[in-house]
Amino acid sequence: MPTILHTPLNEMQKFVLQTFSTVQTEKEKEEITSLYLDYIQRKLDGETNQWWDENNMTDEKLQEILNSHNRTPYK
């Protein structure tokens, strides 16, 4: 029989459970899920833009990376 580890919920986990406990329809669930996905997308966009700027990326450099062959050659 597998061992189940019991750890207390952190504050964010409690918040998410409390938020979803009020959901009464599929539409409400989809709206909350959409809000969360929008938040994640904004974070990813910010991190991507920061990486792009820090690495002085250009469209030309990106195309060079996309078209390069970086696998280890077979011997």
DSSP file (Angstrom, degrees, kcal/mol; ACC not computed):
  #  RESIDUE AA STRUCTURE BP1 BP2  ACC     N-H-->O    O-->H-N    N-H-->O    O-->H-N    TCO  KAPPA ALPHA  PHI   PSI    X-CA   Y-CA   Z-CA
    1    1 A M              0   0    0      0, 0.0     2,-0.0     0, 0.0     0, 0.0   0.000 360.0 360.0 360.0 130.3    0.0    0.0    0.0
    2    2 A P        -     0   0    0      0, 0.0     2,-0.4     0, 0.0     0, 0.0  -0.318 360.0-118.4 -68.5 149.1    1.5    3.4   -1.0
    3    3 A T        -     0   0    0     -2,-0.0     2,-0.6     2,-0.0     0, 0.0  -0.730  22.5-149.9 -86.3 132.5    2.4    5.9    1.7
    4    4 A I        -     0   0    0     -2,-0.4     2,-0.5     2,-0.0    -1,-0.0  -0.911   7.6-145.4-105.4 123.8    0.5    9.1    1.5
    5    5 A L        -     0   0    0     -2,-0.6     2,-0.7     2,-0.0    -2,-0.0  -0.752   9.2-152.4 -88.8 131.4    2.3   12.2    2.9
    6    6 A H        +     0   0    0     -2,-0.5    -2,-0.0     0, 0.0    -1,-0.0  -0.904  21.2 168.9-106.9 114.6    0.1   14.7    4.6
    7    7 A T        -     0   0    0     -2,-0.7     3,-0.1     3,-0.0    -2,-0.0  -0.951  38.3-104.8-121.9 145.7    1.3   18.2    4.4
    8    8 A P        -     0   0    0      0, 0.0     2,-0.2     0, 0.0     0, 0.0  -0.327  40.1-104.4 -67.1 150.8   -0.6   21.3    5.4
    9    9 A L        -     0   0    0      1,-0.1     2,-0.1     2,-0.1     0, 0.0  -0.490  33.1-129.1 -72.0 142.2   -2.0   23.5    2.6
   10   10 A N     >  -     0   0    0     -2,-0.2     4,-2.2     1,-0.1     5,-0.2  -0.356  32.0 -95.7 -83.1 174.7   -0.1   26.7    2.1
   11   11 A E  H  > S+     0   0    0      1,-0.2     4,-2.3     2,-0.2     5,-0.1   0.864 123.7  51.2 -61.9 -38.0   -2.0   30.0    1.9
   12   12 A M  H  > S+     0   0    0      2,-0.2     4,-2.6     1,-0.2    -1,-0.2   0.911 109.0  50.6 -67.4 -41.3   -2.2   30.1   -1.9
   13   13 A Q  H  > S+     0   0    0      1,-0.2     4,-2.3     2,-0.2    -2,-0.2   0.903 111.2  49.0 -62.1 -40.5   -3.6   26.5   -2.0
   14   14 A K  H  X S+     0   0    0     -4,-2.2     4,-2.7     2,-0.2    -1,-0.2   0.908 110.3  51.7 -63.8 -41.2   -6.3   27.6    0.6
   15   15 A F  H  X S+     0   0    0     -4,-2.3     4,-2.7     2,-0.2    -2,-0.2   0.926 110.1  48.3 -61.5 -45.3   -7.1   30.7   -1.5
   16   16 A V  H  X S+     0   0    0     -4,-2.6     4,-2.6     2,-0.2     5,-0.2   0.928 113.1  47.4 -63.2 -45.1   -7.6   28.6   -4.6
   17   17 A L  H  X S+     0   0    0     -4,-2.3     4,-1.5     1,-0.2    -1,-0.2   0.918 113.1  48.4 -62.0 -42.7   -9.8   26.1   -2.9
   18   18 A Q  H  X S+     0   0    0     -4,-2.7     4,-0.6     2,-0.2    -2,-0.2   0.910 111.9  50.0 -64.0 -41.6  -11.8   28.9   -1.3
   19   19 A T  H >< S+     0   0    0     -4,-2.7     3,-1.1     1,-0.2     4,-0.3   0.942 114.2  43.1 -62.3 -48.4  -12.2   30.6   -4.6
   20   20 A F  H >< S+     0   0    0     -4,-2.6     3,-0.9     1,-0.2    -1,-0.2   0.694 100.4  71.2 -74.6 -17.2  -13.3   27.5   -6.5
   21   21 A S  H 3< S+     0   0    0     -4,-1.5    -1,-0.2     1,-0.2    -2,-0.2   0.738  96.4  53.4 -69.9 -18.9  -15.7   26.5   -3.6
   22   22 A T  T << S+     0   0    0     -3,-1.1    -1,-0.2    -4,-0.6     2,-0.2   0.578  82.5 111.1 -89.1  -9.7  -17.9   29.4   -4.6
   23   23 A V    <   +     0   0    0     -3,-0.9     3,-0.1    -4,-0.3    -3,-0.0  -0.452  34.7 169.2 -69.7 131.0  -18.2   28.3   -8.2
   24   24 A Q        +     0   0    0     -2,-0.2     2,-0.3     1,-0.1    -1,-0.2   0.549  57.4  41.6-119.3 -13.0  -21.6   27.1   -9.1
   25   25 A T  S  > S-     0   0    0      1,-0.1     4,-1.9     0, 0.0     5,-0.1  -0.915  76.3-118.2-134.5 161.9  -21.6   26.8  -12.9
   26   26 A E  H  > S+     0   0    0     -2,-0.3     4,-2.5     1,-0.2     5,-0.2   0.864 115.6  57.8 -62.5 -36.8  -19.3   25.6  -15.6
   27   27 A K  H  > S+     0   0    0      2,-0.2     4,-2.3     1,-0.2    -1,-0.2   0.906 105.1  49.3 -62.4 -43.0  -19.3   29.2  -17.0
   28   28 A E  H  > S+     0   0    0      2,-0.2     4,-2.4     1,-0.2     5,-0.2   0.909 110.8  50.6 -62.4 -41.9  -18.0   30.6  -13.7
   29   29 A K  H  X S+     0   0    0     -4,-1.9     4,-2.5     1,-0.2    -2,-0.2   0.923 110.7  48.9 -61.8 -43.8  -15.3   27.9  -13.6
   30   30 A E  H  X S+     0   0    0     -4,-2.5     4,-2.4     2,-0.2    -1,-0.2   0.877 110.2  51.7 -63.9 -38.2  -14.2   28.8  -17.2
   31   31 A E  H  X S+     0   0    0     -4,-2.3     4,-2.1     2,-0.2    -2,-0.2   0.926 112.3  44.7 -65.2 -44.7  -14.1   32.5  -16.3
   32   32 A I  H  X S+     0   0    0     -4,-2.4     4,-2.2     2,-0.2    -2,-0.2   0.912 113.6  50.6 -65.8 -41.8  -11.9   31.9  -13.3
   33   33 A T  H  X S+     0   0    0     -4,-2.5     4,-2.6    -5,-0.2    -2,-0.2   0.899 108.9  52.2 -61.6 -40.7   -9.7   29.6  -15.3
   34   34 A S  H  X S+     0   0    0     -4,-2.4     4,-2.4     2,-0.2    -1,-0.2   0.900 107.7  51.6 -62.7 -41.7   -9.4   32.2  -18.0
   35   35 A L  H  X S+     0   0    0     -4,-2.1     4,-2.0     2,-0.2    -1,-0.2   0.917 111.1  48.0 -60.5 -43.4   -8.3   34.8  -15.5
   36   36 A Y  H  X S+     0   0    0     -4,-2.2     4,-2.3     1,-0.2    -2,-0.2   0.920 111.5  49.1 -64.4 -44.1   -5.6   32.5  -14.2
   37   37 A L  H  X S+     0   0    0     -4,-2.6     4,-2.4     1,-0.2    -1,-0.2   0.873 109.0  53.2 -65.4 -36.4   -4.4   31.6  -17.7
   38   38 A D  H  X S+     0   0    0     -4,-2.4     4,-2.3     2,-0.2    -1,-0.2   0.908 108.8  50.6 -61.7 -41.6   -4.3   35.4  -18.6
   39   39 A Y  H  X S+     0   0    0     -4,-2.0     4,-2.1     2,-0.2    -2,-0.2   0.930 111.2  47.2 -61.1 -47.4   -2.1   35.9  -15.5
   40   40 A I  H  X S+     0   0    0     -4,-2.3     4,-2.5     1,-0.2    -2,-0.2   0.899 110.8  52.8 -62.3 -41.2    0.3   33.1  -16.5
   41   41 A Q  H  X S+     0   0    0     -4,-2.4     4,-2.7     1,-0.2    -1,-0.2   0.904 107.9  50.6 -62.4 -42.3    0.5   34.5  -20.0
   42   42 A R  H  X S+     0   0    0     -4,-2.3     4,-2.3     2,-0.2    -1,-0.2   0.908 111.1  49.1 -62.2 -41.7    1.4   38.0  -18.8
   43   43 A K  H  X S+     0   0    0     -4,-2.1     4,-2.4     2,-0.2    -2,-0.2   0.932 112.5  47.3 -63.0 -45.6    4.2   36.5  -16.6
   44   44 A L  H  X S+     0   0    0     -4,-2.5     4,-2.7     1,-0.2     5,-0.2   0.908 111.2  51.3 -62.7 -42.2    5.5   34.4  -19.5
   45   45 A D  H  X S+     0   0    0     -4,-2.7     4,-2.7     1,-0.2    -1,-0.2   0.919 110.8  49.1 -60.3 -43.4    5.4   37.5  -21.8
   46   46 A G  H  X S+     0   0    0     -4,-2.3     4,-2.2     2,-0.2    -2,-0.2   0.919 113.3  45.4 -62.9 -44.9    7.3   39.5  -19.3
   47   47 A E  H  X S+     0   0    0     -4,-2.4     4,-2.5     2,-0.2    -1,-0.2   0.886 113.5  50.3 -67.0 -38.6   10.0   36.9  -18.8
   48   48 A T  H  X S+     0   0    0     -4,-2.7     4,-2.7     2,-0.2    -2,-0.2   0.930 111.2  48.2 -64.4 -45.4   10.3   36.3  -22.5
   49   49 A N  H  X S+     0   0    0     -4,-2.7     4,-2.4    -5,-0.2    -2,-0.2   0.894 111.4  50.6 -62.0 -39.7   10.7   40.1  -23.1
   50   50 A Q  H  X S+     0   0    0     -4,-2.2     4,-2.8     2,-0.2    -2,-0.2   0.932 112.2  46.4 -63.8 -45.6   13.3   40.3  -20.4
   51   51 A W  H  X S+     0   0    0     -4,-2.5     4,-1.9     2,-0.2    -2,-0.2   0.919 111.4  52.5 -61.9 -43.2   15.3   37.4  -21.9
   52   52 A W  H  <>S+     0   0    0     -4,-2.7     5,-2.5     1,-0.2    -2,-0.2   0.920 113.9  42.9 -57.8 -46.4   15.0   38.9  -25.4
   53   53 A D  H ><5S+     0   0    0     -4,-2.4     3,-1.4     1,-0.2    -2,-0.2   0.917 112.7  51.4 -68.4 -44.4   16.4   42.2  -24.1
   54   54 A E  H 3<5S+     0   0    0     -4,-2.8    -1,-0.2     1,-0.3    -2,-0.2   0.801 114.4  44.2 -63.6 -29.5   19.2   40.7  -22.0
   55   55 A N  T 3<5S-     0   0    0     -4,-1.9    -1,-0.3    -5,-0.2    -2,-0.2   0.258 106.7-125.5-100.4  11.4   20.4   38.6  -24.9
   56   56 A N  T < 5 -     0   0    0     -3,-1.4    -3,-0.2     1,-0.2     2,-0.1   0.884  43.5-173.3  47.0  46.4   20.2   41.5  -27.4
   57   57 A M      < -     0   0    0     -5,-2.5     2,-0.3    -6,-0.2    -1,-0.2  -0.404  12.7-177.9 -73.9 146.2   18.0   39.3  -29.6
   58   58 A T     >  -     0   0    0     -2,-0.1     4,-2.3     1,-0.1     5,-0.2  -0.874  43.2-105.8-130.5 167.2   16.9   40.4  -33.1
   59   59 A D  H  > S+     0   0    0     -2,-0.3     4,-2.3     1,-0.2     5,-0.2   0.876 122.5  53.8 -61.0 -35.9   14.7   38.6  -35.6
   60   60 A E  H  > S+     0   0    0      2,-0.2     4,-2.1     1,-0.2    -1,-0.2   0.921 108.3  48.0 -65.7 -43.9   17.9   37.8  -37.6
   61   61 A K  H  > S+     0   0    0      1,-0.2     4,-2.2     2,-0.2    -2,-0.2   0.895 111.4  51.7 -62.9 -39.1   19.6   36.2  -34.6
   62   62 A L  H  X S+     0   0    0     -4,-2.3     4,-2.7     1,-0.2    -2,-0.2   0.922 109.2  48.9 -64.2 -43.9   16.4   34.2  -33.9
   63   63 A Q  H  X S+     0   0    0     -4,-2.3     4,-1.9     1,-0.2    -1,-0.2   0.885 109.5  53.6 -62.6 -38.0   16.2   32.9  -37.4
   64   64 A E  H  X S+     0   0    0     -4,-2.1     4,-0.6     2,-0.2    -1,-0.2   0.916 111.2  45.5 -62.3 -42.8   19.9   31.9  -37.2
   65   65 A I  H >< S+     0   0    0     -4,-2.2     3,-0.9     1,-0.2    -2,-0.2   0.928 112.5  50.7 -65.7 -44.8   19.2   29.9  -34.1
   66   66 A L  H 3< S+     0   0    0     -4,-2.7    -1,-0.2     1,-0.2    -2,-0.2   0.821 114.8  43.4 -63.9 -30.5   16.1   28.3  -35.6
   67   67 A N  H 3< S+     0   0    0     -4,-1.9    -1,-0.2    -5,-0.2    -2,-0.2   0.444  93.0 104.1 -95.8  -0.6   18.0   27.3  -38.7
   68   68 A S    <<  -     0   0    0     -3,-0.9     2,-0.7    -4,-0.6    -3,-0.0  -0.463  66.4-135.3 -82.7 156.1   21.1   26.0  -37.0
   69   69 A H        +     0   0    0     -2,-0.1    -2,-0.1     1,-0.1    -3,-0.1  -0.929  30.6 166.9-111.2 106.6   21.9   22.4  -36.5
   70   70 A N        +     0   0    0     -2,-0.7    -1,-0.1     2,-0.1     2,-0.1   0.250  31.0 120.0-109.0  11.7   23.2   21.8  -33.0
   71   71 A R  S    S-     0   0    0      1,-0.1    -2,-0.1     3,-0.0     3,-0.0  -0.416  74.3 -99.6 -75.9 154.0   23.1   18.1  -32.6
   72   72 A T        -     0   0    0     -2,-0.1    -1,-0.1     1,-0.1    -2,-0.1  -0.577  44.8-115.2 -70.2 128.5   26.2   16.1  -31.8
   73   73 A P        -     0   0    0      0, 0.0     2,-0.2     0, 0.0    -1,-0.1  -0.344  28.5-111.7 -66.7 146.9   27.5   14.7  -35.1
   74   74 A Y              0   0    0      1,-0.1    -3,-0.0    -3,-0.0     0, 0.0  -0.520 360.0 360.0 -75.7 145.9   27.6   10.9  -35.3
   75   75 A K              0   0    0     -2,-0.2    -1,-0.1     0, 0.0     0, 0.0   0.393 360.0 360.0-109.2 360.0   31.0    9.3  -35.4
